């Protein structure tokens, strides 16, 4: 899955979400990266 860090915006791919960012080591900042379709789906509800 595609992931990104909310602190440093580092983007990477892994099988599961790690506890900390592999680049800046911030704990709990890694989330799934939004796709273009996710953004379009969210805009449809506004």
LOKOL-947464 format. One record per residue: residue number from 0; residue in one letter; x, y, z of N, C-alpha, C in turn. Coordinates in Angstrom, 3 decimals, decimal comma. Each point is the difference from the previous one (the first is absolute). Layout:
! LOKOL-947464
+-----+---+----------+----------+----------+----------+----------+----------+----------+----------+----------+
|   k | r |       nu |       nv |       nw |      cau |      cav |      caw |       cu |       cv |       cw |
+-----+---+----------+----------+----------+----------+----------+----------+----------+----------+----------+
| NUM | A |        X |        Y |        Z |        X |        Y |        Z |        X |        Y |        Z |
...
+-----+---+----------+----------+----------+----------+----------+----------+----------+----------+----------+
//
This chain:
! LOKOL-947464
+-----+---+----------+----------+----------+----------+----------+----------+----------+----------+----------+
|   k | r |       nu |       nv |       nw |      cau |      cav |      caw |       cu |       cv |       cw |
+-----+---+----------+----------+----------+----------+----------+----------+----------+----------+----------+
|   0 | X |    0,826 |   -1,164 |    0,000 |   -0,826 |    1,164 |    0,000 |    0,880 |    1,239 |    0,000 |
|   1 | X |   -0,525 |    1,083 |   -0,525 |    0,750 |    1,252 |   -0,057 |   -0,264 |    0,788 |    1,277 |
|   2 | X |    1,089 |    0,454 |    0,623 |   -0,083 |    0,699 |    1,277 |    0,742 |    1,323 |   -0,074 |
|   3 | X |   -0,324 |    0,904 |    0,940 |    0,751 |    1,247 |    0,112 |    0,027 |    0,453 |    1,443 |
|   4 | X |    1,035 |    0,762 |    0,320 |    0,172 |    0,548 |    1,338 |   -0,659 |    1,374 |    0,056 |
|   5 | X |   -0,803 |    0,240 |    1,031 |   -0,684 |    1,281 |    0,157 |    0,965 |    1,109 |    0,417 |
|   6 | X |    1,138 |   -0,352 |    0,573 |    0,961 |    1,011 |    0,452 |    0,930 |    0,456 |   -1,121 |
|   7 | X |    0,694 |   -0,943 |   -0,634 |    1,011 |    0,365 |   -1,002 |   -0,463 |   -0,223 |   -1,443 |
|   8 | X |   -1,194 |   -0,578 |   -0,172 |   -0,597 |   -0,265 |   -1,311 |    0,764 |   -1,050 |   -0,815 |
|   9 | X |    0,811 |   -0,816 |    0,676 |    0,730 |   -1,089 |   -0,659 |   -1,012 |   -1,039 |   -0,487 |
|  10 | X |    0,117 |   -0,418 |   -1,242 |   -0,919 |   -0,980 |   -0,590 |    0,760 |   -1,293 |   -0,294 |
|  11 | X |   -0,641 |   -1,126 |    0,334 |    0,648 |   -1,298 |   -0,185 |   -1,057 |   -1,091 |   -0,068 |
|  12 | X |    0,422 |   -1,207 |   -0,342 |   -0,906 |   -1,144 |   -0,080 |    0,440 |   -1,081 |    0,964 |
|  13 | X |   -0,961 |   -0,587 |    0,695 |    0,247 |   -1,109 |    0,926 |   -1,252 |   -0,862 |    0,066 |
|  14 | X |    0,154 |   -1,191 |    0,511 |   -1,126 |   -0,919 |    0,143 |   -0,920 |    0,401 |    1,150 |
|  15 | X |    0,568 |    0,563 |    1,072 |   -0,801 |    0,428 |    1,140 |    0,501 |    1,351 |    0,503 |
|  16 | X |   -0,844 |    0,712 |    0,725 |    0,345 |    1,337 |    0,479 |    0,985 |   -0,107 |    1,165 |
|  17 | X |    1,192 |    0,601 |   -0,138 |    0,975 |   -0,045 |    1,092 |   -0,377 |    0,971 |    1,120 |
|  18 | X |    0,527 |   -0,221 |    1,191 |   -0,282 |    0,849 |    1,158 |    0,630 |    1,380 |   -0,156 |
|  19 | X |    1,182 |    0,055 |   -0,658 |    0,676 |    1,288 |   -0,184 |    0,473 |    0,142 |   -1,442 |
|  20 | X |    0,178 |    1,239 |   -0,419 |    0,465 |    0,306 |   -1,353 |    1,438 |   -0,501 |   -0,170 |
|  21 | X |    0,305 |   -0,703 |   -1,100 |    1,363 |   -0,484 |   -0,205 |    0,990 |    1,122 |   -0,343 |
|  22 | X |   -0,496 |    1,180 |   -0,339 |    0,882 |    1,122 |   -0,354 |    0,268 |    0,922 |    1,190 |
|  23 | X |   -1,081 |    0,521 |    0,643 |    0,188 |    0,972 |    1,086 |   -0,197 |   -0,611 |    1,389 |
|  24 | X |   -0,473 |   -1,238 |    0,079 |   -0,195 |   -0,754 |    1,243 |   -1,121 |    0,543 |    0,887 |
|  25 | X |   -0,882 |    0,837 |   -0,542 |   -1,139 |    0,502 |    0,766 |   -0,961 |   -1,159 |    0,254 |
|  26 | X |   -0,380 |   -0,190 |    1,256 |   -0,895 |   -1,094 |    0,369 |   -1,454 |    0,369 |   -0,281 |
|  27 | X |   -0,750 |   -0,927 |   -0,574 |   -1,421 |    0,170 |   -0,228 |   -0,382 |    0,966 |   -1,104 |
|  28 | X |    0,940 |    0,394 |   -0,859 |   -0,287 |    0,984 |   -1,045 |   -0,253 |   -0,632 |   -1,367 |
|  29 | X |    0,159 |   -1,308 |   -0,124 |   -0,133 |   -0,660 |   -1,299 |   -1,462 |   -0,370 |   -0,248 |
|  30 | X |   -0,512 |    0,421 |   -1,167 |   -1,376 |   -0,299 |   -0,397 |   -0,005 |   -0,480 |   -1,441 |
|  31 | X |   -1,135 |   -0,517 |   -0,425 |   -0,133 |   -0,401 |   -1,397 |   -0,050 |    1,236 |   -0,874 |
|  32 | X |    0,658 |   -0,064 |   -1,140 |    0,034 |    1,117 |   -0,934 |   -1,337 |    0,090 |   -0,720 |
|  33 | X |   -0,569 |    1,187 |   -0,093 |   -1,261 |    0,178 |   -0,714 |    0,248 |   -0,114 |   -1,497 |
|  34 | X |   -0,911 |   -0,664 |   -0,674 |    0,072 |   -0,086 |   -1,456 |   -0,873 |    1,098 |   -0,593 |
|  35 | X |    0,123 |    0,226 |   -1,280 |   -0,838 |    0,990 |   -0,671 |   -1,471 |   -0,372 |    0,137 |
|  36 | X |   -0,301 |   -1,282 |   -0,047 |   -1,387 |   -0,447 |    0,137 |   -0,541 |    0,288 |    1,400 |
|  37 | X |    0,832 |   -0,151 |    1,029 |   -0,419 |    0,328 |    1,367 |   -0,405 |    1,464 |    0,098 |
|  38 | X |    0,782 |    0,876 |   -0,602 |   -0,289 |    1,434 |    0,036 |   -1,287 |    0,308 |   -0,756 |
|  39 | X |   -0,190 |   -0,629 |   -1,158 |   -1,228 |    0,208 |   -0,764 |   -1,223 |   -0,511 |    0,753 |
|  40 | X |    0,133 |   -1,143 |    0,648 |   -1,126 |   -0,550 |    0,762 |   -0,369 |    0,921 |    1,160 |
|  41 | X |    1,000 |    0,566 |    0,650 |   -0,240 |    0,912 |    1,119 |   -0,662 |    1,288 |   -0,487 |
|  42 | X |    0,404 |    0,504 |   -1,146 |   -0,565 |    1,230 |   -0,559 |   -1,455 |   -0,195 |   -0,432 |
|  43 | X |   -0,376 |   -1,217 |   -0,331 |   -1,363 |   -0,273 |   -0,438 |   -1,004 |    0,162 |    1,129 |
|  44 | X |    0,440 |   -0,094 |    1,259 |   -0,892 |    0,112 |    1,145 |   -0,134 |    1,427 |    0,516 |
|  45 | X |    0,755 |    0,917 |   -0,572 |   -0,052 |    1,400 |    0,464 |   -1,157 |    0,729 |   -0,645 |
+-----+---+----------+----------+----------+----------+----------+----------+----------+----------+----------+
//
